[in-house]
Amino acid sequence: VIVRAAGQAIPILVSLAELVKHRIKGIHQISEITTIEVDQQRRDGASFIKNLIMLKVTLSLAPLDKNHVGYGAP
C-alpha cells in the first residue's frame, strides 16, 4: 500500500502508518520525503509557484529494499 500526504496532512499520515504497523505485525515500511510544485494565484490575479513538502509511505507485508534510506523494519 502506498499512501501520500502533503502539507498539514503529513502528521495524519504518520499516525495512520504507525497505527497500521502496530495492528498488523510484520509490516515493512519505506518513507520518502519529496517536494511538489503547486501553481497558486493571489487575489490580484498574479500567479506564483509554491513548493509543498510531500511524504510518501509504502507499507508491505512482503520484504522491501532494506538498503533504502527510509526503510523501517517490522
C-alpha positions as CSV (number, residue, x, y, z in Angstrom):
1,V,0.0,0.0,0.0
2,I,1.3,3.4,-0.9
3,V,0.0,6.5,0.9
4,R,0.9,10.1,0.2
5,A,0.2,13.3,2.1
6,A,1.3,16.9,1.7
7,G,1.5,19.9,3.9
8,Q,-0.6,19.8,7.1
9,A,-1.8,16.3,6.3
10,I,1.6,14.8,7.0
11,P,1.1,14.3,10.7
12,I,-2.1,12.4,10.0
13,L,-0.3,10.1,7.6
14,V,2.4,9.4,10.1
15,S,-0.3,8.5,12.7
16,L,-2.0,6.3,10.2
17,A,1.2,4.4,9.3
18,E,2.1,3.8,12.9
19,L,-1.4,2.6,13.7
20,V,-1.3,0.1,10.8
21,K,2.2,-1.1,11.9
22,H,1.0,-1.7,15.5
23,R,-2.2,-3.5,14.4
24,I,-0.7,-5.7,11.7
25,K,2.6,-7.3,12.7
26,G,5.4,-7.9,10.2
27,I,4.8,-4.8,8.1
28,H,7.8,-3.3,6.3
29,Q,7.9,0.4,5.6
30,I,9.7,2.8,3.3
31,S,9.3,6.5,3.9
32,E,10.3,9.2,1.3
33,I,10.2,13.0,1.6
34,T,9.8,15.0,-1.6
35,T,8.5,18.3,-2.8
36,I,5.9,19.2,-5.3
37,E,5.3,22.4,-7.1
38,V,1.8,23.9,-7.0
39,D,0.6,26.8,-9.1
40,Q,-1.1,29.3,-6.8
41,Q,-3.0,32.6,-7.6
42,R,-3.1,35.7,-5.4
43,R,-6.2,37.8,-5.1
44,D,-4.8,40.3,-7.5
45,G,-4.7,37.6,-10.2
46,A,-0.9,37.1,-10.3
47,S,0.3,33.5,-10.1
48,F,3.3,32.0,-8.4
49,I,4.8,28.6,-7.7
50,K,4.6,27.2,-4.2
51,N,6.6,24.3,-3.0
52,L,4.9,21.8,-0.8
53,I,6.6,19.1,1.2
54,M,5.2,15.6,0.5
55,L,5.6,12.4,2.4
56,K,5.2,9.0,0.7
57,V,4.9,5.9,2.9
58,T,5.0,2.4,1.4
59,L,3.7,-0.4,3.7
60,S,4.1,-4.0,2.7
61,L,3.9,-7.5,4.2
62,A,6.5,-8.6,1.6
63,P,10.1,-7.6,2.3
64,L,11.1,-4.2,0.8
65,D,14.5,-2.9,-0.2
66,K,16.5,-3.0,3.1
67,N,19.2,-0.7,1.6
68,H,16.7,2.2,1.0
69,V,17.5,5.2,3.2
70,G,13.9,5.4,4.5
71,Y,13.5,1.6,5.2
72,G,11.8,0.6,8.5
73,A,12.0,-3.0,9.6
74,P,8.9,-4.6,11.2
